[in-house]
């Protein structure tokens, strides 16, 4: 089981964390805070190979919706591809664990389960931008799953809540 301590030397991040690092999103300030802490503490970042597809899809979706320009999409993608995130290829055991996590979380698809399974198997904390996922995973016993919004200062949280 991963440690829920703040002294992690490696963490798993979801696609939302990567995307919020390069595009302006509601939780981008929390992601920047986390990223600074991780860099300062020499924390290694990991993600399943799914991360690359999900981040590219999120950037494309923002571009297609007219939220960002083609140049911003290119710049965001270039930045994401240059992040020092170690990509872990899926194997049969990881996929089996992901399916079991999807069942525990009562999800029809296994995308989120892949991240949780990787963090569980590797003993790393998992950081997500999906609050419902974090809450559900913790209710299912995964106390090493964290919502990025946990890092928002009380002042910033009240500002965000009032918007």
Secondary structure as UniProt FT lines:
FT   STRAND          10..13
FT   HELIX           15..22
FT   TURN            26..27
FT   HELIX           28..40
FT   TURN            41..42
FT   STRAND          44..48
FT   HELIX           50..64
FT   TURN            65..66
FT   HELIX           70..82
FT   STRAND          85..88
FT   HELIX           92..104
FT   TURN            105..106
FT   HELIX           111..122
FT   STRAND          125..128
FT   HELIX           131..139
FT   TURN            140..141
FT   TURN            143..144
FT   STRAND          145..147
FT   HELIX           148..151
FT   HELIX           154..162
//
